[in-house]
Amino acid sequence: MNILDKIIADKRREVELKKSLIPVSQLEKSVLFERTSISLAELLRKSDTGIIAEHKRRSPSKSVINQDLNVQDVAKGYEEAGVSGMSVLTDGKYFGGSLEDLLYARASVEIPLLRKEFIIDEYQLLEAKAYGADVILLIAAVLDRKQIKTLSEFAKNLGLDVLLEVHNEEELEKSIMSSLDMLGVNNRNLKTFEVSTDTSKELSEKIPSDFVKVSESGISSVEVIKDLKNYGFEGFLIGENFMKTEDPGASAKEFIKKLKA
Ligand SMILES: O=P(O)(O)OC[C@@H](O)[C@@H](O)c1c[nH]c2ccccc12
């Protein structure tokens, strides 16, 4: 079994357990259900930098990245740096995140927040809304077209933006539909962990222009972003490059300053 299959198998069990303990009616009582979401896609279209900065303590590919920080401080730092949005890992077992991380980030900043999670069930979308997300991620590698349609439409009905992540042409072709806002190309193969930003370049022309194009993973220099912009990318998801430093907010600020220069 590859790592992605393992993560999904664990996720199915986790979601079933949570469903039996915390009913949907309880999630819907969250005050955050009444909050109007902010569209990340719209902000990215208007931004000249388009950075989505991630909070990620560890990952299956790198093990420990940074366990010493408070998500609130990271969120405030990113917001002050001028990022367009923040991605918060909520998977516990493989990434060391939690829904509480999302909640504390929400309490600390106004910028759009992406729930970074392996979504397989509508229940997780209700959780995303209840804990303050504005955007959800769907991963084409683990969903069929019908699931992508049902989940993305459910998210849209909650007022959430949808970022659909692909890694190859086949995943892209099966996924194109109007209930998606952003198309993300993951430069990291989630099955082998190989990283190459050429993946973004290769797929860029196959993404219809009505979707905001986002390049994800393995981005560590402004030169790469300047290059990817020529291929129509307007969003850039960066985790490790910021999180491995002592002050991710300060690193993001420095990065954005360089990008604007
Ligand atoms: O830390 P990086 O290489 O900058 O990558 C960030 C982000 O793209 C990556 O964490 C990611 C992209 N898609 C995912 C799906 C699940 C978990 C994590 C991810």
The ligand as a MOL file (V3000), in Angstrom:
LIG
                    3D

  0  0  0     0  0            999 V3000
M  V30 BEGIN CTAB
M  V30 COUNTS 19 20 0 0 0
M  V30 BEGIN ATOM
M  V30 1 O 5.8260 22.2990 1.9670 0
M  V30 2 P 5.7110 22.5510 0.4900 0
M  V30 3 O 6.5920 21.6890 -0.3350 0
M  V30 4 O 5.8740 24.0220 0.1760 0
M  V30 5 O 4.2010 22.1420 0.0780 0
M  V30 6 C 3.0660 22.8160 0.5710 0
M  V30 7 C 1.7860 22.1100 0.1120 0
M  V30 8 O 1.6850 22.2280 -1.2720 0
M  V30 9 C 1.7800 20.6340 0.5380 0
M  V30 10 O 1.8180 20.5790 1.9220 0
M  V30 11 C 0.5720 19.8510 0.0270 0
M  V30 12 C 0.0390 19.9540 -1.2180 0
M  V30 13 N -1.0240 19.1350 -1.3570 0
M  V30 14 C -1.2090 18.4600 -0.2170 0
M  V30 15 C -2.1720 17.5200 0.1460 0
M  V30 16 C -2.1440 17.0250 1.4220 0
M  V30 17 C -1.1590 17.4090 2.3270 0
M  V30 18 C -0.2010 18.3500 1.9960 0
M  V30 19 C -0.2060 18.8860 0.7170 0
M  V30 END ATOM
M  V30 BEGIN BOND
M  V30 1 2 1 2
M  V30 2 1 2 3
M  V30 3 1 2 4
M  V30 4 1 2 5
M  V30 5 1 5 6
M  V30 6 1 6 7
M  V30 7 1 7 8
M  V30 8 1 7 9
M  V30 9 1 9 10
M  V30 10 1 9 11
M  V30 11 2 11 12
M  V30 12 1 11 19
M  V30 13 1 12 13
M  V30 14 1 13 14
M  V30 15 1 14 15
M  V30 16 2 14 19
M  V30 17 2 15 16
M  V30 18 1 16 17
M  V30 19 2 17 18
M  V30 20 1 18 19
M  V30 END BOND
M  V30 END CTAB
M  END
